[in-house]
Amino acid sequence: MDKGVPKILVVDDNLPSLKQIGAQLGESYDISLAKSGALALQICMQEKPDLILLDIEMPEMDGFETLKRLRLNRYLGSIPVIFLTGNHDTETEVRGLQSGARDFITKPVEKSILLHRIDLHLRFSSYQSQLENTVAKMSDSVALAFAELIECRDENTGGHVARTSRYVGMLGRRLMDMGLFAEELTSTDLDMMVRAAPFHDIGKIAVSDRVLLKPDRLDDEEFAVMKQHTVIGEEILKNMLTRTPTQQYLHYARMIAASHHERFDGKGYPRRLAGDEIPLCGRIMAAADVYDALVDDRVYRRGMSHAEAYAIIIDGRGKNFDPRIIDAFEDIHKELAAAAKKE
Protein backbone atom coordinates (compact mmCIF):
# COMPACT_ATOMS: atom_id res chain seq x y z
CA MET A 1 0.00 0.00 0.00
CA ASP A 2 1.27 3.50 -0.87
CA LYS A 3 2.78 5.25 2.16
CA GLY A 4 0.73 8.32 1.26
CA VAL A 5 -2.55 6.47 1.82
CA PRO A 6 -3.90 7.06 5.36
CA LYS A 7 -3.99 4.03 7.63
CA ILE A 8 -7.33 3.31 9.32
CA LEU A 9 -7.79 0.79 12.11
CA VAL A 10 -11.34 -0.55 12.54
CA VAL A 11 -12.14 -2.19 15.89
CA ASP A 12 -15.38 -4.12 16.37
CA ASP A 13 -16.17 -7.47 18.01
CA ASN A 14 -19.04 -7.99 15.54
CA LEU A 15 -17.33 -9.73 12.63
CA PRO A 16 -20.00 -8.99 9.96
CA SER A 17 -19.92 -5.30 10.92
CA LEU A 18 -16.11 -5.32 10.96
CA LYS A 19 -15.88 -6.85 7.49
CA GLN A 20 -18.56 -4.53 6.11
CA ILE A 21 -16.76 -1.38 7.26
CA GLY A 22 -13.44 -2.76 6.05
CA ALA A 23 -14.94 -3.35 2.59
CA GLN A 24 -16.47 0.14 2.51
CA LEU A 25 -13.14 1.78 3.26
CA GLY A 26 -10.77 -0.57 1.46
CA GLU A 27 -10.79 1.32 -1.84
CA SER A 28 -9.76 4.61 -0.23
CA TYR A 29 -7.59 3.70 2.77
CA ASP A 30 -5.04 1.23 4.08
CA ILE A 31 -7.26 -0.81 6.42
CA SER A 32 -6.42 -2.93 9.45
CA LEU A 33 -9.10 -4.87 11.35
CA ALA A 34 -9.23 -5.85 15.02
CA LYS A 35 -12.00 -7.78 16.78
CA SER A 36 -11.01 -6.68 20.31
CA GLY A 37 -9.54 -3.76 22.18
CA ALA A 38 -6.49 -5.77 23.21
CA LEU A 39 -5.71 -6.71 19.61
CA ALA A 40 -6.21 -3.08 18.57
CA LEU A 41 -3.56 -1.92 21.05
CA GLN A 42 -1.12 -4.52 19.72
CA ILE A 43 -1.69 -3.39 16.13
CA CYS A 44 -1.23 0.25 17.12
CA MET A 45 2.15 -0.49 18.67
CA GLN A 46 3.29 -2.33 15.56
CA GLU A 47 2.08 0.21 13.03
CA LYS A 48 0.61 3.48 14.23
CA PRO A 49 -2.63 4.24 12.33
CA ASP A 50 -3.72 7.70 11.26
CA LEU A 51 -7.24 7.21 12.62
CA ILE A 52 -9.18 4.60 14.61
CA LEU A 53 -12.84 3.62 14.27
CA LEU A 54 -13.61 2.10 17.65
CA ASP A 55 -16.73 0.19 18.69
CA ILE A 56 -17.92 1.02 22.20
CA GLU A 57 -19.83 -2.15 23.12
CA MET A 58 -17.21 -4.91 23.27
CA PRO A 59 -16.63 -7.65 25.87
CA GLU A 60 -13.63 -7.71 28.24
CA MET A 61 -12.23 -4.35 27.10
CA ASP A 62 -14.86 -1.94 25.82
CA GLY A 63 -14.24 1.12 23.67
CA PHE A 64 -13.91 3.48 26.64
CA GLU A 65 -11.20 1.35 28.27
CA THR A 66 -9.39 0.90 24.95
CA LEU A 67 -9.37 4.65 24.38
CA LYS A 68 -8.16 5.25 27.93
CA ARG A 69 -5.17 2.97 27.36
CA LEU A 70 -4.41 4.67 24.06
CA ARG A 71 -4.38 8.08 25.73
CA LEU A 72 -1.98 6.86 28.43
CA ASN A 73 0.56 5.87 25.78
CA ARG A 74 2.62 8.89 24.68
CA TYR A 75 3.27 7.29 21.29
CA LEU A 76 -0.39 6.53 20.59
CA GLY A 77 -2.21 9.20 22.57
CA SER A 78 -2.65 11.68 19.73
CA ILE A 79 -4.35 9.28 17.28
CA PRO A 80 -7.85 10.59 16.45
CA VAL A 81 -10.58 8.16 17.47
CA ILE A 82 -14.15 8.00 16.17
CA PHE A 83 -16.53 5.89 18.23
CA LEU A 84 -18.87 3.43 16.55
CA THR A 85 -22.00 2.77 18.57
CA GLY A 86 -25.52 1.50 18.38
CA ASN A 87 -26.38 3.63 21.43
CA HIS A 88 -28.02 6.98 20.68
CA ASP A 89 -28.35 8.24 24.26
CA THR A 90 -26.83 11.57 25.30
CA GLU A 91 -25.01 10.09 28.30
CA THR A 92 -22.94 7.77 26.12
CA GLU A 93 -22.06 10.57 23.73
CA VAL A 94 -21.01 12.95 26.51
CA ARG A 95 -18.90 10.26 28.16
CA GLY A 96 -17.25 9.49 24.85
CA LEU A 97 -16.34 13.09 24.12
CA GLN A 98 -15.05 13.58 27.65
CA SER A 99 -12.82 10.54 27.23
CA GLY A 100 -11.19 12.07 24.16
CA ALA A 101 -13.12 10.71 21.17
CA ARG A 102 -13.28 13.09 18.21
CA ASP A 103 -16.69 12.03 16.93
CA PHE A 104 -19.51 9.43 16.95
CA ILE A 105 -20.92 7.41 14.08
CA THR A 106 -24.01 5.32 14.72
CA LYS A 107 -24.37 1.75 13.51
CA PRO A 108 -25.38 0.46 11.09
CA VAL A 109 -22.91 2.68 9.27
CA GLU A 110 -23.91 4.63 6.13
CA LYS A 111 -20.95 4.64 3.73
CA SER A 112 -21.17 8.24 2.53
CA ILE A 113 -21.38 9.57 6.10
CA LEU A 114 -18.49 7.35 7.16
CA LEU A 115 -16.24 8.52 4.33
CA HIS A 116 -17.14 12.17 4.90
CA ARG A 117 -16.43 12.04 8.64
CA ILE A 118 -13.14 10.21 8.17
CA ASP A 119 -11.98 12.69 5.54
CA LEU A 120 -12.96 15.61 7.79
CA HIS A 121 -11.01 14.31 10.80
CA LEU A 122 -7.96 13.29 8.77
CA ARG A 123 -7.82 16.81 7.32
CA PHE A 124 -8.17 18.35 10.77
CA SER A 125 -5.50 16.03 12.20
CA SER A 126 -3.12 16.93 9.36
CA TYR A 127 -3.69 20.64 9.91
CA GLN A 128 -3.19 20.26 13.65
CA SER A 129 0.05 18.33 13.10
CA GLN A 130 1.38 20.99 10.72
CA LEU A 131 0.47 23.73 13.19
CA GLU A 132 2.14 21.90 16.08
CA ASN A 133 5.28 21.38 13.98
CA THR A 134 5.39 25.07 13.11
CA VAL A 135 4.96 26.10 16.75
CA ALA A 136 7.58 23.54 17.82
CA LYS A 137 10.11 24.91 15.32
CA MET A 138 9.49 28.47 16.52
CA SER A 139 9.75 27.34 20.14
CA ASP A 140 12.97 25.45 19.43
CA SER A 141 14.49 28.50 17.73
CA VAL A 142 13.74 30.69 20.74
CA ALA A 143 14.98 28.02 23.14
CA LEU A 144 18.20 27.53 21.18
CA ALA A 145 18.89 31.27 21.15
CA PHE A 146 18.32 31.42 24.92
CA ALA A 147 20.59 28.43 25.54
CA GLU A 148 23.31 29.94 23.33
CA LEU A 149 23.05 33.20 25.26
CA ILE A 150 23.70 31.32 28.50
CA GLU A 151 26.65 29.48 26.94
CA CYS A 152 28.17 32.78 25.82
CA ARG A 153 28.48 33.83 29.45
CA ASP A 154 31.42 31.46 29.95
CA GLU A 155 33.20 32.69 26.82
CA ASN A 156 31.84 30.07 24.45
CA THR A 157 30.70 31.15 21.01
CA GLY A 158 27.32 29.53 21.54
CA GLY A 159 28.05 26.86 18.92
CA HIS A 160 28.47 24.34 21.73
CA VAL A 161 24.73 23.82 22.19
CA ALA A 162 24.11 23.27 18.48
CA ARG A 163 27.03 20.86 18.15
CA THR A 164 26.18 18.81 21.23
CA SER A 165 22.57 18.50 20.06
CA ARG A 166 23.87 17.19 16.76
CA TYR A 167 26.16 14.70 18.53
CA VAL A 168 23.28 13.47 20.71
CA GLY A 169 21.26 12.79 17.57
CA MET A 170 24.13 10.96 15.87
CA LEU A 171 24.92 8.80 18.91
CA GLY A 172 21.24 8.06 19.50
CA ARG A 173 20.67 6.96 15.91
CA ARG A 174 23.70 4.68 16.07
CA LEU A 175 22.44 3.10 19.31
CA MET A 176 19.07 2.49 17.64
CA ASP A 177 20.81 0.88 14.64
CA MET A 178 22.66 -1.36 17.09
CA GLY A 179 19.34 -2.47 18.61
CA LEU A 180 20.20 -1.10 22.06
CA PHE A 181 17.80 0.47 24.58
CA ALA A 182 14.81 -0.40 22.36
CA GLU A 183 12.21 0.33 25.05
CA GLU A 184 13.51 3.80 25.92
CA LEU A 185 15.05 4.97 22.65
CA THR A 186 12.41 5.22 19.95
CA SER A 187 12.51 7.81 17.17
CA THR A 188 10.17 9.95 19.27
CA ASP A 189 12.43 9.67 22.32
CA LEU A 190 15.49 10.64 20.30
CA ASP A 191 13.74 13.63 18.77
CA MET A 192 12.85 14.81 22.27
CA MET A 193 16.44 14.32 23.45
CA VAL A 194 17.85 16.34 20.55
CA ARG A 195 15.39 19.16 21.26
CA ALA A 196 16.23 18.99 24.97
CA ALA A 197 20.03 18.88 24.66
CA PRO A 198 20.55 22.69 24.34
CA PHE A 199 19.23 23.11 27.88
CA HIS A 200 21.88 20.94 29.54
CA ASP A 201 23.71 23.91 31.12
CA ILE A 202 20.74 26.23 31.68
CA GLY A 203 21.54 26.22 35.40
CA LYS A 204 24.71 28.23 34.70
CA ILE A 205 22.48 31.28 34.53
CA ALA A 206 22.60 31.28 38.36
CA VAL A 207 26.39 30.82 38.66
CA SER A 208 28.35 34.01 39.34
CA ASP A 209 30.73 35.40 36.72
CA ARG A 210 33.55 35.18 39.29
CA VAL A 211 33.27 31.40 39.18
CA LEU A 212 32.04 30.93 35.63
CA LEU A 213 34.72 33.11 33.99
CA LYS A 214 37.68 32.16 36.18
CA PRO A 215 40.52 31.25 33.78
CA ASP A 216 42.35 29.09 36.33
CA ARG A 217 41.42 25.83 38.02
CA LEU A 218 38.49 26.18 40.43
CA ASP A 219 39.18 25.60 44.10
CA ASP A 220 36.97 23.21 46.11
CA GLU A 221 34.56 25.93 47.19
CA GLU A 222 34.22 27.33 43.68
CA PHE A 223 33.76 23.87 42.20
CA ALA A 224 30.98 23.17 44.71
CA VAL A 225 29.25 26.31 43.44
CA MET A 226 29.74 25.27 39.82
CA LYS A 227 28.29 21.81 40.47
CA GLN A 228 25.05 23.39 41.60
CA HIS A 229 24.23 24.34 37.99
CA THR A 230 22.90 20.80 37.52
CA VAL A 231 20.45 21.06 40.43
CA ILE A 232 19.45 24.62 39.51
CA GLY A 233 18.92 23.64 35.88
CA GLU A 234 16.75 20.71 36.91
CA GLU A 235 14.56 22.99 39.02
CA ILE A 236 14.23 25.64 36.29
CA LEU A 237 13.17 23.05 33.74
CA LYS A 238 10.83 21.34 36.19
CA ASN A 239 9.03 24.66 36.64
CA MET A 240 8.93 25.24 32.88
CA LEU A 241 7.40 21.80 32.36
CA THR A 242 4.78 22.50 35.03
CA ARG A 243 3.75 25.68 33.21
CA THR A 244 3.79 24.07 29.74
CA PRO A 245 2.99 20.36 30.27
CA THR A 246 2.37 19.77 26.56
CA GLN A 247 6.05 20.43 25.82
CA GLN A 248 7.20 16.93 26.69
CA TYR A 249 10.76 17.52 25.51
CA LEU A 250 11.21 19.58 28.69
CA HIS A 251 10.90 16.30 30.63
CA TYR A 252 14.06 15.11 28.86
CA ALA A 253 15.67 18.53 29.27
CA ARG A 254 15.14 18.32 33.04
CA MET A 255 16.74 14.86 33.20
CA ILE A 256 19.66 15.92 31.00
CA ALA A 257 20.35 19.07 33.04
CA ALA A 258 20.35 17.03 36.25
CA SER A 259 22.39 14.04 35.10
CA HIS A 260 24.87 15.00 32.37
CA HIS A 261 27.72 15.23 34.92
CA GLU A 262 26.97 11.88 36.55
CA ARG A 263 29.54 9.15 35.86
CA PHE A 264 28.89 5.54 34.98
CA ASP A 265 31.08 4.43 37.89
CA GLY A 266 29.07 6.50 40.38
CA LYS A 267 31.73 9.17 41.00
CA GLY A 268 29.93 12.04 39.28
CA TYR A 269 27.60 14.72 40.55
CA PRO A 270 25.16 15.90 41.87
CA ARG A 271 23.69 12.60 43.12
CA ARG A 272 26.51 10.10 42.47
CA LEU A 273 24.23 7.92 40.37
CA ALA A 274 25.82 4.87 38.73
CA GLY A 275 25.18 2.71 35.68
CA ASP A 276 21.58 2.53 34.52
CA GLU A 277 20.50 4.67 37.48
CA ILE A 278 21.56 7.57 35.26
CA PRO A 279 18.84 8.40 32.70
CA LEU A 280 19.81 7.28 29.20
CA CYS A 281 19.48 10.82 27.86
CA GLY A 282 21.98 11.98 30.50
CA ARG A 283 24.44 9.22 29.59
CA ILE A 284 24.29 10.13 25.90
CA MET A 285 24.59 13.84 26.70
CA ALA A 286 27.65 13.20 28.87
CA ALA A 287 29.63 11.73 25.97
CA ALA A 288 28.49 14.45 23.57
CA ASP A 289 29.26 17.23 26.05
CA VAL A 290 32.75 16.00 26.99
CA TYR A 291 33.74 15.38 23.37
CA ASP A 292 32.79 18.90 22.34
CA ALA A 293 34.47 20.41 25.41
CA LEU A 294 37.70 18.63 24.45
CA VAL A 295 37.85 19.59 20.77
CA ASP A 296 36.47 23.13 21.10
CA ASP A 297 38.71 26.16 21.55
CA ARG A 298 38.35 27.97 24.87
CA VAL A 299 39.73 31.31 25.98
CA TYR A 300 42.23 29.61 28.28
CA ARG A 301 43.33 26.79 25.93
CA ARG A 302 43.29 25.49 22.40
CA GLY A 303 40.98 22.62 21.53
CA MET A 304 42.48 19.16 21.28
CA SER A 305 42.77 17.22 18.06
CA HIS A 306 40.09 14.64 17.35
CA ALA A 307 42.62 11.86 17.97
CA GLU A 308 43.49 13.21 21.43
CA ALA A 309 39.83 13.66 22.37
CA TYR A 310 39.00 10.20 20.97
CA ALA A 311 41.63 8.59 23.22
CA ILE A 312 40.25 10.33 26.32
CA ILE A 313 36.66 9.33 25.53
CA ILE A 314 37.63 5.70 24.90
CA ASP A 315 39.65 5.63 28.14
CA GLY A 316 36.49 6.73 29.97
CA ARG A 317 34.62 3.56 29.00
CA GLY A 318 32.98 2.12 32.11
CA LYS A 319 34.30 4.98 34.23
CA ASN A 320 32.88 8.26 32.97
CA PHE A 321 30.72 6.73 30.27
CA ASP A 322 28.33 3.86 29.56
CA PRO A 323 30.37 1.25 27.58
CA ARG A 324 27.49 0.76 25.14
CA ILE A 325 27.47 4.45 24.28
CA ILE A 326 31.23 4.36 23.79
CA ASP A 327 30.74 1.42 21.40
CA ALA A 328 28.46 3.71 19.38
CA PHE A 329 31.00 6.55 19.67
CA GLU A 330 33.73 4.29 18.28
CA ASP A 331 31.55 3.32 15.34
CA ILE A 332 30.82 6.90 14.26
CA HIS A 333 33.79 8.87 15.63
CA LYS A 334 34.88 9.95 12.14
CA GLU A 335 31.39 11.30 11.43
CA LEU A 336 31.48 13.15 14.76
CA ALA A 337 34.83 14.70 13.83
CA ALA A 338 33.39 15.86 10.51
CA ALA A 339 30.32 17.31 12.27
CA ALA A 340 32.60 19.20 14.69
CA LYS A 341 34.26 20.96 11.75
CA LYS A 342 30.97 22.20 10.25
CA GLU A 343 30.80 25.23 12.54
C-alpha positions in Angstrom: 0.0 0.0 0.0 1.3 3.5 -0.9 2.8 5.2 2.2 0.7 8.3 1.3 -2.6 6.5 1.8 -3.9 7.1 5.4 -4.0 4.0 7.6 -7.3 3.3 9.3 -7.8 0.8 12.1 -11.3 -0.5 12.5 -12.1 -2.2 15.9 -15.4 -4.1 16.4 -16.2 -7.5 18.0 -19.0 -8.0 15.5 -17.3 -9.7 12.6 -20.0 -9.0 10.0 -19.9 -5.3 10.9 -16.1 -5.3 11.0 -15.9 -6.8 7.5 -18.6 -4.5 6.1 -16.8 -1.4 7.3 -13.4 -2.8 6.0 -14.9 -3.3 2.6 -16.5 0.1 2.5 -13.1 1.8 3.3 -10.8 -0.6 1.5 -10.8 1.3 -1.8 -9.8 4.6 -0.2 -7.6 3.7 2.8 -5.0 1.2 4.1 -7.3 -0.8 6.4 -6.4 -2.9 9.4 -9.1 -4.9 11.3 -9.2 -5.8 15.0 -12.0 -7.8 16.8 -11.0 -6.7 20.3 -9.5 -3.8 22.2 -6.5 -5.8 23.2 -5.7 -6.7 19.6 -6.2 -3.1 18.6 -3.6 -1.9 21.0 -1.1 -4.5 19.7 -1.7 -3.4 16.1 -1.2 0.3 17.1 2.2 -0.5 18.7 3.3 -2.3 15.6 2.1 0.2 13.0 0.6 3.5 14.2 -2.6 4.2 12.3 -3.7 7.7 11.3 -7.2 7.2 12.6 -9.2 4.6 14.6 -12.8 3.6 14.3 -13.6 2.1 17.7 -16.7 0.2 18.7 -17.9 1.0 22.2 -19.8 -2.1 23.1 -17.2 -4.9 23.3 -16.6 -7.7 25.9 -13.6 -7.7 28.2 -12.2 -4.3 27.1 -14.9 -1.9 25.8 -14.2 1.1 23.7 -13.9 3.5 26.6 -11.2 1.4 28.3 -9.4 0.9 24.9 -9.4 4.7 24.4 -8.2 5.3 27.9 -5.2 3.0 27.4 -4.4 4.7 24.1 -4.4 8.1 25.7 -2.0 6.9 28.4 0.6 5.9 25.8 2.6 8.9 24.7 3.3 7.3 21.3 -0.4 6.5 20.6 -2.2 9.2 22.6 -2.6 11.7 19.7 -4.3 9.3 17.3 -7.8 10.6 16.4 -10.6 8.2 17.5 -14.2 8.0 16.2 -16.5 5.9 18.2 -18.9 3.4 16.5 -22.0 2.8 18.6 -25.5 1.5 18.4 -26.4 3.6 21.4 -28.0 7.0 20.7 -28.4 8.2 24.3 -26.8 11.6 25.3 -25.0 10.1 28.3 -22.9 7.8 26.1 -22.1 10.6 23.7 -21.0 12.9 26.5 -18.9 10.3 28.2 -17.2 9.5 24.9 -16.3 13.1 24.1 -15.1 13.6 27.6 -12.8 10.5 27.2 -11.2 12.1 24.2 -13.1 10.7 21.2 -13.3 13.1 18.2 -16.7 12.0 16.9 -19.5 9.4 16.9 -20.9 7.4 14.1 -24.0 5.3 14.7 -24.4 1.7 13.5 -25.4 0.5 11.1 -22.9 2.7 9.3 -23.9 4.6 6.1 -21.0 4.6 3.7 -21.2 8.2 2.5 -21.4 9.6 6.1 -18.5 7.3 7.2 -16.2 8.5 4.3 -17.1 12.2 4.9 -16.4 12.0 8.6 -13.1 10.2 8.2 -12.0 12.7 5.5 -13.0 15.6 7.8 -11.0 14.3 10.8 -8.0 13.3 8.8 -7.8 16.8 7.3 -8.2 18.3 10.8 -5.5 16.0 12.2 -3.1 16.9 9.4 -3.7 20.6 9.9 -3.2 20.3 13.7 0.1 18.3 13.1 1.4 21.0 10.7 0.5 23.7 13.2 2.1 21.9 16.1 5.3 21.4 14.0 5.4 25.1 13.1 5.0 26.1 16.7 7.6 23.5 17.8 10.1 24.9 15.3 9.5 28.5 16.5 9.8 27.3 20.1 13.0 25.4 19.4 14.5 28.5 17.7 13.7 30.7 20.7 15.0 28.0 23.1 18.2 27.5 21.2 18.9 31.3 21.2 18.3 31.4 24.9 20.6 28.4 25.5 23.3 29.9 23.3 23.0 33.2 25.3 23.7 31.3 28.5 26.7 29.5 26.9 28.2 32.8 25.8 28.5 33.8 29.5 31.4 31.5 29.9 33.2 32.7 26.8 31.8 30.1 24.5 30.7 31.1 21.0 27.3 29.5 21.5 28.0 26.9 18.9 28.5 24.3 21.7 24.7 23.8 22.2 24.1 23.3 18.5 27.0 20.9 18.1 26.2 18.8 21.2 22.6 18.5 20.1 23.9 17.2 16.8 26.2 14.7 18.5 23.3 13.5 20.7 21.3 12.8 17.6 24.1 11.0 15.9 24.9 8.8 18.9 21.2 8.1 19.5 20.7 7.0 15.9 23.7 4.7 16.1 22.4 3.1 19.3 19.1 2.5 17.6 20.8 0.9 14.6 22.7 -1.4 17.1 19.3 -2.5 18.6 20.2 -1.1 22.1 17.8 0.5 24.6 14.8 -0.4 22.4 12.2 0.3 25.0 13.5 3.8 25.9 15.0 5.0 22.7 12.4 5.2 19.9 12.5 7.8 17.2 10.2 10.0 19.3 12.4 9.7 22.3 15.5 10.6 20.3 13.7 13.6 18.8 12.9 14.8 22.3 16.4 14.3 23.5 17.9 16.3 20.6 15.4 19.2 21.3 16.2 19.0 25.0 20.0 18.9 24.7 20.5 22.7 24.3 19.2 23.1 27.9 21.9 20.9 29.5 23.7 23.9 31.1 20.7 26.2 31.7 21.5 26.2 35.4 24.7 28.2 34.7 22.5 31.3 34.5 22.6 31.3 38.4 26.4 30.8 38.7 28.4 34.0 39.3 30.7 35.4 36.7 33.6 35.2 39.3 33.3 31.4 39.2 32.0 30.9 35.6 34.7 33.1 34.0 37.7 32.2 36.2 40.5 31.3 33.8 42.3 29.1 36.3 41.4 25.8 38.0 38.5 26.2 40.4 39.2 25.6 44.1 37.0 23.2 46.1 34.6 25.9 47.2 34.2 27.3 43.7 33.8 23.9 42.2 31.0 23.2 44.7 29.2 26.3 43.4 29.7 25.3 39.8 28.3 21.8 40.5 25.0 23.4 41.6 24.2 24.3 38.0 22.9 20.8 37.5 20.5 21.1 40.4 19.4 24.6 39.5 18.9 23.6 35.9 16.7 20.7 36.9 14.6 23.0 39.0 14.2 25.6 36.3 13.2 23.1 33.7 10.8 21.3 36.2 9.0 24.7 36.6 8.9 25.2 32.9 7.4 21.8 32.4 4.8 22.5 35.0 3.8 25.7 33.2 3.8 24.1 29.7 3.0 20.4 30.3 2.4 19.8 26.6 6.1 20.4 25.8 7.2 16.9 26.7 10.8 17.5 25.5 11.2 19.6 28.7 10.9 16.3 30.6 14.1 15.1 28.9 15.7 18.5 29.3 15.1 18.3 33.0 16.7 14.9 33.2 19.7 15.9 31.0 20.4 19.1 33.0 20.3 17.0 36.3 22.4 14.0 35.1 24.9 15.0 32.4 27.7 15.2 34.9 27.0 11.9 36.6 29.5 9.2 35.9 28.9 5.5 35.0 31.1 4.4 37.9 29.1 6.5 40.4 31.7 9.2 41.0 29.9 12.0 39.3 27.6 14.7 40.6 25.2 15.9 41.9 23.7 12.6 43.1 26.5 10.1 42.5 24.2 7.9 40.4 25.8 4.9 38.7 25.2 2.7 35.7 21.6 2.5 34.5 20.5 4.7 37.5 21.6 7.6 35.3 18.8 8.4 32.7 19.8 7.3 29.2 19.5 10.8 27.9 22.0 12.0 30.5 24.4 9.2 29.6 24.3 10.1 25.9 24.6 13.8 26.7 27.6 13.2 28.9 29.6 11.7 26.0 28.5 14.5 23.6 29.3 17.2 26.1 32.8 16.0 27.0 33.7 15.4 23.4 32.8 18.9 22.3 34.5 20.4 25.4 37.7 18.6 24.4 37.9 19.6 20.8 36.5 23.1 21.1 38.7 26.2 21.5 38.4 28.0 24.9 39.7 31.3 26.0 42.2 29.6 28.3 43.3 26.8 25.9 43.3 25.5 22.4 41.0 22.6 21.5 42.5 19.2 21.3 42.8 17.2 18.1 40.1 14.6 17.4 42.6 11.9 18.0 43.5 13.2 21.4 39.8 13.7 22.4 39.0 10.2 21.0 41.6 8.6 23.2 40.2 10.3 26.3 36.7 9.3 25.5 37.6 5.7 24.9 39.7 5.6 28.1 36.5 6.7 30.0 34.6 3.6 29.0 33.0 2.1 32.1 34.3 5.0 34.2 32.9 8.3 33.0 30.7 6.7 30.3 28.3 3.9 29.6 30.4 1.2 27.6 27.5 0.8 25.1 27.5 4.4 24.3 31.2 4.4 23.8 30.7 1.4 21.4 28.5 3.7 19.4 31.0 6.5 19.7 33.7 4.3 18.3 31.5 3.3 15.3 30.8 6.9 14.3 33.8 8.9 15.6 34.9 10.0 12.1 31.4 11.3 11.4 31.5 13.1 14.8 34.8 14.7 13.8 33.4 15.9 10.5 30.3 17.3 12.3 32.6 19.2 14.7 34.3 21.0 11.8 31.0 22.2 10.3 30.8 25.2 12.5 
